[in-house]
Amino acid sequence: MKHHQKKLGALALLGLLLAQGALAAALKIGVTPGAYADSVQVAAQEAKKQGLDVDVVEFSDWTTPNVALASKDLDANYFQHQAFLDNVIKTQGYHFKPVGLGILANIGLYSSRIKQFGELKTGAKVAIASDPINQGRGLLLLQKAGLVKLRDGVGARGKLSDIVSNPRKLEFVEVEGPQLVRVVNDVDLAQGYPHFIVAAHAFDPGSALIFSGKDDEQYALRFVAREDNARDPRLLKFVQIYQNSAAVKAQIRKSYANNDKLYSLAWQK
């Protein structure tokens, strides 16, 4: 009996040590460059002051952060809005859950060759996001500009095949979202994300010919976790730090070139 009790005590001690080790491990948050990465880095510095260690892992695409989250290489990521999240859950079968709101970013149509849409020539090249959800958002912006017409009812899920009218015979080039800033000078018009433009020191992020607007909450970023760790108190504490830190808010504004028309803070709406 005594031997059995000692064995249970050793197992309990081992479990306690493992639990303490898990609690001591740094929280890992995946981000993409620009305002998202920079603001999370500032939040991580603020969290450190409160005894919470956070590792910020930066990715250059919109696929790997979800793969890493699903494989438990990350505790959460911060790069996608609800429409994007809904689509990857549907297509990839991820068991993910949003745990907090973040930045609501405006997007625009940018050009280094024209100053107004009337100057766009027949057959002009237009760069647009390659993923289905952000492509739909870009197409809605092109429709708002009067350059194309989409099939009725497709909304933000529109894709190139849903264009029913393209009077200028625009030629579309599909590019992964974070890389769109790199092709603006190679095309006549490009969908663009202001925070990527600021991060690349490319050109004035406020110079878009047209903006989408910053009021549709489905396009606000989410902190996203797996369903099995969505209630992790460390993660929830970090989200609270992010949303309530004056230093984070100052960094976000800086990341958007101090231009309030380029973003809003969705959690404050």
C-alpha positions in Angstrom: 0.0 0.0 0.0 2.8 2.4 1.0 4.6 1.7 -2.3 1.4 2.4 -4.2 1.0 5.7 -2.4 4.6 6.7 -3.1 4.0 6.0 -6.8 0.9 8.1 -6.9 2.8 10.9 -5.1 5.6 10.8 -7.7 3.1 10.9 -10.6 1.3 13.8 -9.0 4.6 15.7 -8.6 5.5 14.9 -12.2 2.1 16.2 -13.3 2.6 19.4 -11.3 6.0 20.0 -12.8 4.7 19.5 -16.3 1.8 21.9 -15.6 4.2 24.5 -14.2 6.4 24.0 -17.3 3.3 24.5 -19.6 2.4 27.7 -17.7 6.0 29.0 -18.0 6.1 28.4 -21.7 5.8 31.6 -23.8 2.6 32.3 -25.6 3.2 32.1 -29.3 1.2 34.4 -31.6 1.5 34.3 -35.4 1.2 37.6 -37.4 1.9 39.1 -40.8 4.1 42.2 -41.4 3.1 45.8 -40.8 0.5 47.0 -38.3 -0.4 43.5 -37.2 3.1 42.4 -36.3 4.2 45.8 -34.9 1.2 46.2 -32.6 1.5 42.7 -31.3 5.2 43.2 -30.6 4.3 46.3 -28.5 1.6 44.3 -26.7 4.2 41.6 -26.0 6.4 44.2 -24.4 3.5 45.4 -22.3 2.6 41.8 -21.4 6.2 41.1 -20.3 5.8 43.9 -17.6 2.9 41.9 -16.3 4.7 38.6 -16.1 3.4 37.1 -19.4 6.0 36.0 -21.9 4.9 36.2 -25.6 6.8 35.1 -28.7 5.7 36.9 -31.9 6.2 34.8 -35.0 6.0 36.6 -38.3 4.8 35.0 -41.6 4.9 36.4 -45.1 1.7 34.7 -46.4 -1.9 34.0 -45.4 -1.7 30.2 -45.4 1.0 29.2 -43.0 -0.3 31.0 -39.9 -3.3 28.7 -39.9 -1.3 25.6 -40.7 0.9 26.4 -37.7 -2.0 27.1 -35.5 -3.7 23.8 -36.4 -0.5 21.9 -35.7 -0.1 23.6 -32.3 3.1 25.4 -33.2 1.2 28.6 -32.4 -1.3 29.3 -29.6 -3.1 31.9 -31.7 -2.7 34.0 -34.8 -3.7 37.6 -35.7 -4.0 38.3 -39.4 -7.4 37.3 -40.6 -10.9 38.7 -40.6 -14.1 36.8 -40.0 -15.0 36.2 -43.7 -11.5 34.8 -44.3 -11.7 32.6 -41.1 -15.2 31.3 -42.1 -13.8 30.2 -45.5 -10.8 28.4 -44.2 -12.9 26.6 -41.5 -15.2 25.5 -44.3 -12.5 24.5 -46.8 -9.8 23.1 -44.5 -11.9 21.8 -41.6 -10.0 23.7 -39.0 -11.4 23.8 -35.4 -10.7 27.4 -34.8 -12.5 30.1 -32.8 -12.1 33.9 -32.6 -11.2 35.2 -29.2 -11.0 38.9 -29.6 -11.4 41.8 -32.1 -8.5 43.8 -33.5 -7.9 46.3 -36.3 -10.5 47.0 -39.0 -8.3 48.0 -42.0 -9.5 49.9 -45.0 -8.3 48.7 -48.4 -7.9 50.7 -51.6 -7.2 50.6 -55.3 -3.7 52.1 -56.0 -1.9 53.1 -59.2 1.5 54.7 -60.0 0.3 55.3 -63.6 -3.1 56.9 -63.5 -4.7 59.6 -61.3 -8.4 58.8 -62.0 -10.3 55.8 -63.3 -11.1 57.5 -66.6 -7.5 57.3 -67.6 -7.5 53.4 -67.4 -7.0 52.1 -70.9 -8.7 49.1 -72.5 -6.8 45.9 -71.6 -5.2 47.5 -68.5 -3.6 45.1 -66.0 -5.2 45.0 -62.5 -3.6 43.1 -59.6 -6.0 41.5 -57.2 -5.8 39.3 -54.1 -5.6 35.6 -55.0 -7.4 34.2 -52.0 -11.2 33.8 -52.6 -12.4 36.1 -49.8 -10.1 39.1 -50.2 -10.5 38.7 -53.9 -14.2 39.2 -53.4 -13.6 42.3 -51.4 -11.3 43.7 -54.1 -13.9 42.9 -56.8 -16.6 44.8 -54.8 -14.2 47.7 -54.7 -13.7 47.5 -58.5 -17.5 47.4 -58.9 -17.8 50.4 -56.6 -15.4 52.2 -58.9 -17.6 51.4 -61.9 -15.0 49.2 -63.6 -16.8 45.9 -63.5 -20.1 44.4 -62.7 -20.5 41.2 -60.7 -23.2 38.6 -60.8 -26.1 39.5 -58.6 -25.9 38.2 -55.1 -22.3 37.1 -54.9 -21.3 39.9 -52.6 -17.9 39.4 -50.9 -17.6 35.9 -52.1 -17.3 37.0 -55.7 -14.5 35.7 -57.9 -13.2 36.5 -61.3 -15.6 34.1 -62.9 -18.5 36.1 -61.4 -17.7 39.2 -63.4 -20.6 39.7 -65.9 -19.4 43.0 -67.3 -15.9 44.2 -68.0 -16.2 46.9 -70.6 -12.6 47.9 -70.5 -11.5 44.3 -70.9 -9.3 44.5 -67.8 -6.7 41.8 -67.5 -6.4 40.5 -63.9 -3.3 39.3 -62.2 -3.8 37.3 -59.0 -1.3 38.0 -56.3 -1.2 36.8 -52.6 -2.4 39.7 -50.5 0.8 40.6 -48.6 2.7 40.8 -51.9 0.3 43.1 -53.7 2.3 46.2 -52.6 5.3 44.8 -54.6 3.5 44.8 -57.9 1.9 48.2 -57.9 4.5 49.6 -60.3 4.2 46.6 -62.6 0.4 47.0 -63.3 -2.0 49.8 -64.0 -4.1 49.3 -60.9 -3.7 47.2 -57.8 -5.8 46.3 -54.8 -3.8 47.4 -51.7 -3.6 47.2 -48.0 -2.3 50.4 -46.3 -0.4 48.8 -43.5 1.6 46.7 -46.0 2.4 49.9 -48.0 3.6 51.6 -44.8 5.7 48.6 -43.8 7.3 48.5 -47.3 8.0 52.3 -47.3 6.5 52.1 -50.8 4.3 55.2 -51.3 1.6 57.2 -49.6 -1.0 54.7 -48.2 -3.6 57.5 -48.3 -3.2 57.9 -52.1 -5.7 55.3 -53.2 -8.1 56.3 -56.0 -10.9 54.8 -53.9 -11.3 53.1 -50.5 -13.6 50.3 -49.4 -14.6 51.9 -46.1 -13.9 50.9 -42.5 -17.3 50.1 -41.1 -17.9 46.5 -42.0 -17.0 44.5 -38.8 -16.7 41.2 -40.7 -13.4 42.6 -42.1 -12.0 43.4 -38.6 -9.0 41.2 -37.6 -9.6 38.5 -35.1 -7.3 36.9 -32.6 -7.9 33.3 -33.5 -7.2 30.2 -31.4 -8.0 26.5 -31.6 -11.3 25.4 -30.0 -9.2 23.4 -27.5 -7.2 26.4 -26.2 -9.7 29.3 -26.8 -10.1 29.8 -23.0 -6.4 29.8 -22.2 -6.2 32.5 -19.5 -2.8 33.7 -20.9 -4.3 34.3 -24.3 -7.4 36.1 -23.0 -5.1 38.2 -20.8 -3.0 39.1 -23.8 -6.0 40.1 -25.9 -7.1 42.4 -23.0 -3.6 43.9 -22.8 -3.6 44.5 -26.6 -7.0 46.2 -26.6 -6.4 48.4 -23.5 -2.8 49.5 -24.1 -2.2 53.1 -25.0 1.2 52.1 -26.4 -0.5 49.5 -28.7 -3.0 52.1 -30.0 -0.1 54.6 -30.6 1.8 51.9 -32.6 -1.3 51.1 -34.7 -1.7 54.7 -35.6 2.0 55.0 -36.5 1.7 51.8 -38.7 -1.1 53.5 -40.6 1.0 56.7 -41.2 -1.0 58.6 -38.6 -3.9 58.5 -41.0 -7.2 57.8 -39.2 -9.1 57.2 -42.5 -7.1 54.0 -43.1 -8.2 52.0 -40.1 -10.5 51.8 -37.0 -10.3 49.9 -33.7 -13.1 47.4 -34.0 -13.3 46.5 -30.3 -14.2 50.1 -29.6 -17.2 50.2 -31.8 
